[in-house]
């Protein structure tokens, strides 16, 4: 595992937000309403969620969670609605305003890198937008996902498997091999079964079964 400084992680977060903002600029009204890989949320709703995630420090996040009865889906929906504009253009303007934000409820910066990387792909993949995050942003995120559960059960999904990237230095674990791009490994650990077909190896079927059980 390669250690990456907190400042470097924040720079990666900011770069990935800026790249997503650029991709969102030319979307049509229909594309803003398009479904994503993130459950029932549309492109516009995922964008508003990312704005909310970059706008809550520790105490505001805690108050919001208390108000939601510590139900993350209620907290997320309320904050999403707070940061969604009257039009997609307004929602995008609000997202642009937080591109350089370093506000977060915890010190786990890799988790907030995951927030923008995963949700950006939640948007891009269904819309057929070809841009992918940089491997130097994906590698520390893959290390983080393989080492612990945070907002997703990534470590649980990867347990007992050998994960190996074919486009970068990421490698983790022992057991049946799962290989593929760092992006496909990250997205699968984040619970996105749409990326399973981009992976190879005897461990893929194990991952497929685990994700099927999780998504029931």
C-alpha positions in Angstrom: 0.0 0.0 0.0 1.4 3.4 -1.0 0.9 6.1 1.6 -0.6 9.4 0.3 -0.6 12.6 2.3 -3.8 14.2 3.4 -3.0 17.3 1.2 -2.4 15.1 -1.8 -5.7 13.3 -1.2 -7.6 16.6 -1.1 -6.0 17.7 -4.3 -7.2 14.5 -5.9 -10.7 15.1 -4.6 -10.7 18.6 -6.0 -9.4 17.4 -9.4 -12.1 14.7 -9.7 -14.8 17.2 -8.8 -13.6 19.6 -11.4 -13.5 16.8 -14.0 -17.1 15.9 -13.2 -18.2 19.5 -13.3 -16.8 19.7 -16.8 -18.6 16.6 -17.9 -21.9 17.9 -16.5 -21.7 21.2 -18.4 -23.1 20.0 -21.7 -25.9 17.7 -20.5 -29.4 18.0 -21.9 -32.5 18.3 -19.7 -33.2 14.6 -20.4 -29.7 13.6 -19.3 -30.1 15.5 -16.1 -33.2 13.4 -15.4 -31.5 10.1 -16.4 -31.2 7.3 -13.9 -27.8 6.5 -12.4 -26.0 3.5 -10.8 -26.9 5.0 -7.4 -30.3 3.5 -6.8 -33.3 5.7 -7.5 -31.4 9.0 -7.8 -31.2 10.9 -11.1 -28.0 12.6 -12.4 -29.2 15.9 -10.9 -29.9 14.3 -7.5 -26.5 12.6 -7.4 -24.9 16.0 -8.2 -26.8 17.6 -5.4 -25.8 14.8 -3.0 -22.1 15.5 -3.8 -22.6 19.2 -3.1 -24.2 18.3 0.3 -21.4 15.9 1.1 -18.8 18.7 0.6 -20.8 21.2 2.7 -21.2 19.5 6.0 -18.6 19.7 8.7 -18.6 17.4 11.7 -21.2 19.2 13.9 -23.6 20.0 11.1 -23.4 16.4 9.9 -24.0 15.1 13.5 -27.0 17.4 13.9 -28.4 16.3 10.6 -28.0 12.6 11.5 -29.6 13.2 14.9 -32.5 14.9 13.2 -32.8 11.9 10.8 -32.8 9.4 13.7 -29.4 8.1 12.6 -31.0 6.8 9.3 -28.5 7.6 6.6 -31.0 7.4 3.8 -33.2 10.1 5.5 -30.2 12.3 6.2 -28.9 12.0 2.6 -32.3 12.7 1.1 -32.9 15.8 3.2 -29.5 17.3 2.5 -29.8 16.4 -1.2 -33.0 18.3 -1.5 -31.4 21.3 0.4 -28.7 21.5 -2.2 -30.7 20.8 -5.4 -31.4 24.0 -7.3 -34.6 25.0 -9.1 -33.0 24.0 -12.4 -30.2 21.7 -13.4 -28.1 24.8 -14.2 -28.6 26.0 -10.6 -27.7 22.6 -9.3 -24.5 22.6 -11.3 -23.6 26.1 -10.1 -23.9 24.9 -6.5 -21.7 21.9 -7.3 -19.1 24.1 -9.0 -19.0 26.3 -5.8 -17.7 23.3 -3.7 -15.1 22.0 -6.1 -12.3 23.3 -3.9 -14.0 22.6 -0.6 -12.1 20.7 2.1 -15.1 20.5 4.4 -15.8 16.9 5.7 -17.4 15.4 8.8 -14.4 13.1 9.5 -10.7 13.1 8.8 -11.1 10.1 6.4 -10.2 12.0 3.3 -9.9 8.7 1.2 -13.6 8.1 1.9 -14.5 11.5 0.5 -12.3 10.8 -2.5 -14.4 7.7 -2.9 -17.6 9.8 -2.6 -16.7 11.8 -5.7 -15.0 9.0 -7.7 -17.8 6.5 -7.3 -20.7 8.9 -7.7 -19.0 10.5 -10.8 -19.0 7.0 -12.4 -22.6 6.4 -11.2 -23.4 9.3 -13.5 -20.9 8.7 -16.4 -21.5 5.0 -17.0 -25.2 5.2 -17.7 -24.7 8.3 -19.9 -21.9 6.7 -21.9 -19.4 9.4 -20.9 -16.0 8.0 -21.5 -13.9 9.9 -19.0 -12.4 7.8 -16.2 -10.7 8.9 -13.0 -6.9 9.0 -13.0 -5.2 5.8 -11.8 -3.3 7.9 -9.2 -6.7 8.8 -7.7 -8.1 5.3 -7.9 -5.1 3.5 -6.3 -5.3 5.0 -2.8 -9.1 4.6 -3.0 -8.7 0.9 -3.9 -6.3 0.5 -0.9 -8.8 2.2 1.4 -11.8 0.2 0.2 -9.9 -3.1 0.5 -8.8 -2.3 4.0 -12.0 -1.2 5.7 -15.7 -0.8 5.5 -16.8 2.9 5.7 -20.0 4.0 3.8 -19.9 0.8 1.7 -19.1 -2.8 2.8 -16.0 -2.9 0.5 -13.7 -4.8 2.8 -16.4 -7.4 3.4 -16.9 -7.9 -0.3 -13.2 -8.3 -0.9 -12.5 -10.6 2.0 -10.7 -13.8 1.0 -10.0 -12.7 -2.5 -6.8 -11.6 -4.3 -7.5 -8.3 -6.1 -5.0 -7.2 -8.7 -5.1 -4.2 -11.0 -3.9 -4.6 -14.6 -3.4 -0.9 -15.2 -1.7 0.2 -12.0 0.0 -0.9 -8.8 -3.0 -1.9 -6.7 -2.9 -5.4 -5.3 -4.5 -6.7 -2.1 -5.5 -9.9 -0.3 -5.0 -13.6 -0.9 -7.3 -16.2 -2.4 -9.1 -16.6 -5.7 -7.8 -14.0 -8.1 -9.9 -11.0 -9.4 -8.1 -8.9 -11.9 -9.1 -5.9 -14.0 -8.8 -2.2 -14.2 -8.4 -0.3 -11.0 -11.7 1.5 -11.8 -13.6 -1.7 -12.2 -12.2 -3.1 -8.9 -13.0 0.1 -7.1 -16.6 0.3 -8.4 -17.2 -3.4 -7.7 -16.0 -3.0 -4.1 -18.4 0.0 -3.9 -21.2 -2.4 -4.7 -21.7 -1.5 -8.4 -22.4 -4.8 -10.1 -22.4 -3.1 -13.5 -18.6 -3.4 -13.5 -18.4 -7.1 -12.8 -18.2 -8.0 -16.5 -15.0 -5.9 -16.7 -13.2 -8.3 -14.3 -11.5 -11.6 -14.8 -10.5 -14.5 -12.7 -11.9 -17.3 -10.6 -12.9 -14.9 -7.8 -15.3 -13.0 -10.0 -18.2 -15.4 -9.4 -17.7 -15.1 -5.6 -17.9 -11.4 -5.9 -21.0 -11.7 -8.1 -22.7 -13.9 -5.5 -21.8 -11.5 -2.7 -23.2 -8.5 -4.5 -26.4 -10.4 -5.4 -26.9 -11.2 -1.7 -26.2 -7.6 -0.7 -28.6 -6.1 -3.3 -31.6 -8.3 -2.4 
